Amino acid sequence: MRLIITIVVLGLLVVASWLTFTDPASSATRVIQVAAGLGVVVVLAFSTRRLWSGRRSRPPRSQVAEIERLYFRAMREMLTDYPNYAQVVNDLQRILAIDPRYKNARHYLQRATLLQQSHEAASAGAGHNLQGDFDRLQEQLIDMDPAVRKAVVMELIQYGETAVDSLIALLMDEDADVRVHAATALGWIGGRDAVQPLMVALIDSDIQVRRYAARAMCWVVDDNAVGGLINALNDEDSYVRCYAARALGWSQDTRAIEPLTELLNDDNADVREYATTALLDLGQQVSVA
């Protein structure tokens, strides 16, 4: 529509210019000049409105990292064998509440909503008893076989935040692999209740548990996690230091600036790179060697 109006206005301007030179005293010339002038005003109004709308919709810098976390988690969830559509819809709605035009979030929200409705209809038609399945999984939390408990983690993911308490329990499992799976699942599901248990996992005696806890913290980091993540920057494992740095960058908490700056002197090149990225996320100027 704007393109058509612009073309018409350009035509009026050409005609008005021609009449101004050939027949300036004509009443028709005056009418065309007025019409062309009004057309220019309309086009400028459209352009100004579009420019202002674009500036107004930009999210605050402090929320950019939050949007990226939510978008990444939603896209990753959509690619799993059994997506948690409720979580995807919630994440995308939160994104659009901050930035209504973020990437393809609106398209994916419509798609996820339709898939969620289809999934719920199919479950209802098949008489699928989700509560019964959840109760069964609760019983398997104490199964003697670690492989069974790991399988429980993967099934619990589909229940979203309802499963957080169960996953927290598995985060204290005697088997390190089970704790790794639980830490990963808590990061995927998110929620404030997941933060403190993951902070405990961040100082686990098993290096793999600490690694996956640090990675999971990237998706649930909040103000309460900053202190523990700063301590994790001193972990003996470079992987833990890398993801602790990333989580701190996404936290948008200025308390992380000084320790991240010190991390630029780390012996490990990957750690230095993650520290640089985190400082840039925090709005700091970093000279890259």
N, C-alpha and C positions, 0 to 999 in steps of 0.2 A: 504493500500500500504506500509506504514512504517513497519507494522507488518511482511509482507512477506519479505521485504528487511532485517529486523533484523534476521529473521529465517535463511535466506540464508547466511548471514554473519556469524552467529553462526556455521552453518554447515561448511563453509569454514575454520573457525578458528579451528574446531575439526580436519578436514582433514589435514590442514597445520601443526598442532601440531603433529599428528601421523606420517606424512611423514618426519618431521624434525628429529624425533627420529629413524625412520626405514630406511630412504633413503635420508639423508641430501644432498648428492651430485647430486641428480637427477635434471634434468632441469624441470621436472614436478613439483617437490617440490618448486622450485623457482617461477614458475608461480602461484601456489596455494598460496604461501606466499604473493606475490604481490597483488593478487586478494583479499585475506583476509584483507590485510592492507588498500587497497582502500575502502573496504566495511566498515571497522571500521571508516574511515574518513567520509564516507557518513552518517552513523548512528549518529555520533557525531554532524555533521552539522545539521541534522534534529532536534536533541535534543536541540542544542543551539538556533536554529531559533525559535523553539516552546517556549522555556523558555524566550527568548528575546521578542517575540511577546506578551506573557502573561504579562510581566512586563510593556511593552510599552503601553498596552491598558488600564491599570488601570487609572480611572479618578482621577483628583486632589481631595483632601479631601474637598476643598471648594465647589465642585460640587456634592458631594455625596448626600447631603440633597436635592438639586434641583432635582436630578434623582429620589429619593424616592418620592418626592411630585408629580412629573409628572406621575410616574408609578402608584401610588395609585389613582390619579385622573382618569387616563385612565381606570384602572380596574373597578373603581366604576361606571364610565360612561357606560362601556360596560354592566353592570348589570342592568341598568335602563330600563324601558319599552320602552322608545323612545331615544335611544342613539344618542348623537351628534357625528357622525362618523368623521366629519371634525376635531373636537377638539381632538378626540382620536388619529387620524392619526398624527396630528400636535405634540401632546405630545410625542408619541412614536418615531417620527422622531427626535425630539430634544434629546431624551434619547440616541438613537443610534448614534447621531452625537458626543455625549460625550463619550459613552461607547458602541462600536459596539456589544459587547457580553453580555450585561446586561440581566440576567435572560432569560425570554421567550419573550422579547420585539419584536424581529424580527418576531417571529411566530404570535404574536398578531397584529403586524402592517400589515402583509399580510392578516390576517383574516379581520381586520377592513377595509382595502382598498377594499376587495372584497364585503363586506357588504355595504360599502358606494356606490360603483358602482351599486350594485343591488338595493339599496334604491333609488338612483337618477334615474335609469331606470324606476322603478315602479312609481315614482312620475311623471316623464315625460309622461309615458303611460296613467296615470290616469288624466292627465291634472291638476295636483295639483298646485294651485296658491299660492305659499308661500308668495309672496308679498302681495297678497290680504288678506291672513290670518294675516300677520304681521300688516297690516293697521287696521284690525278689533281689534286686541289686543291693539293697541295704543288707540283706542277709549274707550276700556274697562278699561283703566288705571284710569279713573275718575268715574267709576261706583259707585253708592251710596252704593252698597252691598259689604262689606269687603270680603265676601266669593268669590265673582266674581274676585276681585282684587288679592286674593291669588291664584285662579285658573290661572289667567293671568301669574303670576310668573312662575308656573310650565310649562306653554306652551312656555314662552319666552326662557327657557333654551335651547330648540332645535335650536335656532338661533345663539347661541354662542356669540361672542363678538359684533355682530350687535345689540344685545339686552341690552348691558351694560348701555346705557343712560336711557333706560326705567326702568331698575332695580334700577338705582340710584335714579330716581324719586320716585319709590315705597319705597325706603329706608327712605324717608321723609314722608311716609304716616302717617295719624293720628292714624291708627289702629296698635297696637303693633305686632299683629300676622302677619300682612302684612309685617312689617319691618323685622321680624324674617325670613320669607320666602325669602325676597329680599336679606338679608345678606347672607343666605345660598347659594342662586343661584349665587350671585356675587363671592363667594368663589369657587364654582364649575367651573364657566366660566373663572375666572381669568382675567388677563390683567392689565396693569399699571393703567388704568383709574379707576379700582375698589378700589385701595388702599386708597386714601384720603376719599372717602365716607364711607368706612368701618372704618376708623379711627374716623370719626364723630360718627358712630354707637357704637363705643367702649366706648363712654362716654354717651350713651343714658340713659335716666331716668329709662327705663324699664330693669330689670335684665336679662330677657330672650333675649332681643335684644343684650345686651352687651355680653352675653354668646355665642350667635351664631356668633356675629361679631368677637369675639376673636378666635373662632374655624375657621372661614373663613379666618382669617388673616394667618393661617398656610399655606394656599395654594397660597397666593399672596404676602407674605412678601417681602419687598425690603428695601433698605437703608433708604428710606423716612419714613418707618413705624416704625423704631427702637425706636425713641423717644417716640411715643405714646404707644408702647407696654411696654416700661420700666415703664411708668406711670401706665399702667394697672396692673402691678405687685402689686400695692397698692390698687387695687379694694377690696371692702368689701366682694365680693363674691369669694369663693375659686375656683369655676369652671373657672371664668374669669382669675384668677391668674394662674391656671394650663395651660390653652391654650395660654395665653400670653407668658408664659415661653417656651412652646413648639415652638411657632412661633419664638421666639428669638433664640432658639437653631438652628433652621433651617435657620435662617438669615445668619449665619456664620459671624456675625458682632461682633468684639471684644468689642464694647461699652457695650454689654450686660453682659459681664463676671462679673463685680463688683456687679451690682444689683441682678444678679442671685445667686451669692455667698451669698449675704445677705438674699436671699429668703430661703436658706437652714435652717434658724432659724425660719421659719414660723410655726405657731401653728398647721397647718393642715398637716397630713402625706402625703396626695396625692400631695399637693403643693410642699412639700420637694422632693418627688419622681420625679415630673416633672422638678423641678429645677436641680436636679442631672443629669437627662437624658439630659437636655439642655446643661449643662456645659460639659458633655461628648461629645455631638455633636460639641461643640466648641473646642474640643481638650484639655480640662482641666482635670487634675487628681483630682478625688474626692474620698475621703475615705467614703465608705458606712458603716454606723454603724450597 
